[in-house]
């Protein structure tokens, strides 16, 4: 059961997104708006989404990995459903997208346009469902163990008062080899307690933002030792009053990917080589695993054991060839100058 303090936080967030904000134009900072341009390949998909859904949606990134056809996806904190409807097109009629949110007003918007989007996408039957619930307790919404291929979230985990429970639930519902791909607001230092309780800062995705090193520690506590940064951008708050409140705390929009497979806590060298076959729809020439692993089609890349496992023990396995195994160890894998996710280059996890 959530504590009284956690309940107060959840109620404050529900009020902010259900009653205070009417559209994303009412935001007081740029934290809940993407600081990156939407990739051109998604523009036609976005154009099919109803304007009301888009104007009532809040997010700081684009958590859409490749190779989604036919997959079962869970969107945490789906809000008005923009990402759900975009993912609906990416997974196709043979796939499924489930949206979870705790705010009644947002879910009403999402559900009001189910038939509209089914018709827009040319589907005989909608592949989307929305459920009211808390991301800290997915079991209560009927999400079973090992049942989800991909979990996404867009600027929502920062709003949770119990982030360890959120990530524990994510890895409970993910299938072995499944993936968490999410965008959120993070900081380069811990936020003081008085700022965490500020309702405006909380609602603007600032008060609850995790310090990047505490995020790393949180994942380690639940057995996740390697995760990757896809992109990282500094957030300019564009509000002098709030900038004065937060002082010298820097905020970043970061997109991470995390796989539900056993990985080592350091990058180890086993002499393995990876080849991308160029077979993922939409990316025939290269595949971006993270911000420093971009595999060109047909070109060999030396990789650490963790990277090799990410490519051959997940749903990407049919698109890659891994040469070598782990029978011989060559020591630590030299994959870069730093392994700090709080550095400006955005490197993360065990593999820098």
N, C-alpha and C positions, 0 to 999 in steps of 0.2 A: 504493500500500500504506500502511496506517496505521502511524504510528510506535509505538515501544514504549510511550510515554506514553499515546497514544491507545488502544492495546489495553488497557492497565491500567485506563483510565477505563471503557471498554466492559465489561470484566469485572466491575468494581465495580458498575456499574449492573445488569448481568445478575444478579449475586448478590443485590443488594438487592431487586429486584422478583421474582426467581425463588425465593429461599430465605428471606431475612430477613422480608419482608412476606408474611403469609398472607391478609389482607384489608385494605381501606382503613382499618379501625379500628386497624391497627397503626402508622399514620403518626404521626410525632412532632411534626409541625406541621400547619397548615391549608393549606400552600402547594399541595399536590397535590389539594386539594378545592375545588370551585367556591365562590367567595364570593358568587355571584349566584344568585338563585332561577331554577329551570327555568321557562321560559315555559309558560304553561298549555296552549298548543296542543300541546306535546310530551308532556304527562303521559299521555294515552292510549297513545301509542307506547311510552313507557318502561315502562308497566305490562305490556306483552306480552313484555318481555325477562326472561330467566330470572334469579332472585335471585342465583345463584352468579356469573353474569357481572357483575352490578351490584356485588356486594360485593368482587370482585377487581379492579375497575376504578379507575384513578387519573386524575384530570383536573382542570383549574382553570377550565374554561369550557364554552361550548356552541357549537362551531364548525359551525353548520348554517345556511347561507344559504337564500334562497328559490329557487323555480323549479328544482327538482332532478329533476322527472319525466323518466325516460328517460336520465339522464346517467350518465357513467362517472366514478366517484369513487375516489380513492386516499386511504386513511387511514394516515398515517405514525405508527409506534409505537402500533399499535392495541390492544396489551395483550390483555385478555380479550374484547374485541370489543363492548363496550357501544355505542360510537358507530357502529361498522360496522352493527350490527343496527338501530339507530335510522335510520341513513342508508338501509339496505335498504328500509325502509318508505317513506321519502321519495322515493327514485328509482323505486320500483315495480318490477313484474316486468320491465318493458322496460329498466330500468337495471341497472347493475353496480356493485358495491362491492368493492374489493380492500383487504385489510388486510395491512400489513407490520409485523413485530416481530422482535426478535432473541432474545427470551426464550422458551425452550421451554415452561416451565411455564405461561406466560400463553397461548401459542398452543394448548396442549392443552385448556385451558378453552374457548377460543373455538371450536375444532373439535368439541368434544364436544357442542355444542348446535346444530349446523347444522340437523339435521332438526327439532329442537324448534321453532326459530324459523321455518323454512319452513312448518310446520304452523300455527303461531300466526298467521302473516301471510296464510295462505290461498294460498300460491304453489304452483304445480305443480312448479316447479323452483327451487332456491335461486339467488339472484342474488349470492351472496357467496362469495369465496374468501379464504383466509388463506395467507400465505407467510412463511417464516422468512428474514430478511435484515436488512441494515443500511441505515438511511435515508441514509447517506452514499454508498451504491453501489446505486442502484435498478436499474442495468443488469444487475447480477448476478442479480436476481430476475426478469429478463425484461421489465421495463417499458420499452417502446419510446419513441423520440422522438415528441413531439407527439401523444400517444395518450390523454391524460387531460383530461377537462373540468374537474374540480375536485380540488384537493388539500386535505385537511384534516389537522389535527394538534391534539392536546389535551394540552398540558403535556409535550411530548416533546423539542422542539428544544433546550431548555436542557440536556438530558442528553448531547447530542452533543459530542465533543471537537473536531469539525471542522465548525463551523456553516456556513462558506463553502461547503464541499462539499455540505452538505445543501441549501442554497438554490439552488446551481448545478444540482443534480440535479432539484429541483422544477421549475425553469424549462426544463430540458431535456425533461421528460416532458409538461409542460402544452401543450395545443394553443394556437395563436394565438387570443387572446381568452379563454383559460381563466383560471381563478381559483384563487388560494391564499387560504384562509379558515381561520385558525388562532388558537388561544388558547395563551398561554404566560406564564411568569413572567419579568419584567424588573425592572431596578433603576434607581435614580436616580444611581448612581455605580458605578465599576468595583470589582469584588470582588478583594481581595488574593489573591496566588497561593497562600498557605498555606491560605486558606479554600476555594479551588477544589479543593484536593486532599483535603479532609475528606470521608470516605466517607458520613457521615451527611448533611452539607449537600448533597453531590452527589445522593444518593438522594432527598432531600426536595425536589428541584427548586430548590434555592437556590444551591449552589456553582457551577453552570454557567449561572446566569441572566445574560443579556446586559444591559449598560448600554444604555439606549434610544438614545443617540447613536451608540454603536458598531453597533447594529443598523441605524440609518439609513445609516451609512458602508458597512457590509457590503453592503447592497442596492445602493448606488450603485456599488460596485466591479463588480457583475455587471450593471449597466445598468438598474437599477430606481430611478427617481427620484421616484415619487409612490406612496404607499400610504396607507391610511386606517385610523383607529381606529374600531372599532365600539363597544367599551366598555372601561372601565378602572376597576379597583377596587383599593384598597390592601389588602394582605394583613396581617392580624394573626397573627403566628406562634404565639401561645398556648403558648410554651415558653420560660420564663425563661432556661434554660441556653443555648439556641440564640440567643435575643435578645441575650444578653451577648456571645456569640461574634461576631455580625455587627455589633454596635455601631450606628452611625448610618446604616447602609445600609437604605433603604426598598425593599420589594418590592411589585410590582404584578402583578395578573393582567390582561393586556391581550389583547383579541381584535382582530386585524388582518385586513384584506382587501387583497389585492394582485392586480392584473390583469396578464396576460401580453400587454400591448399597449405600443407605443412611447408614452411620455409625456414632457412637458417637465419640467425640474427646478424650475420655478416655475409658479405659477398665472397664466396669461396670459388677458387679456380680449379676446374676439373678438365680443362683443355677442350671445352665444348664449343661447337660452332653452330650458329643458327642461320637458316636460309628462309626468306619469305618467298612463297610461291606466287604471289600476286593474284591470289584467287578470291580475296574478300571484295564483295560488291562495292563499288565506289572508290576503292583505293587500289588500283591495279599496279601502281608504280612504287609505292612505299607504304609501310605500316608504322605508325607512331605508337610504341608501347608506352613511352613516357617522355619527359622533356629532354632526355639525353640518349634514348634508344630509338632511333629511326632506322628501320631496316629496309633497304632498297631491294626490289625484286631481283632475285637471283644472285645477289652479292653476299658473300660469306661475312658473318660478324662473330667475332669472339665474344662469348657471353659467360657470365658467372652461372653457377648452378641454379640460383634462384630464378634468374631470367629465363634459363632454359626450361625450368618447370612451369613458369607462367605461360610459356608458349606451347608446351606439349602436354600439359595436364589440365587444361581448361578447354572451353568450347572453341578456342582458336587453334586447337591441335591439328586439324586437317589442313590448315593453311601454312604450316611451317614444317621444315625438316631440321631435326637436331642431329648433328653428327657427334658421336661420343657419348659416354655415360659417366658415372661417378665412381668407377673402379680405381681410378688413380687421382690423387689429390696433389695440387701444385701450390697450395698455400692460399693466401688472400688474393682476391681478384682486384687488380688495380683498375678501378673504373672511374676515377676522377679525383679532383683535389679536395673535395669536402663531402661530408654526409649530413650536414645540418639543414633541416627544413626551414630554419628561421633565417638563413642567409638569403641575400637578394637574388641569387641565381635559382632559388626554388627547389634545389635538390632535396631528396627526401628518402627516408627509410634506410634500410641496410645498404641498398645500392645507390650510391650518390649519382 
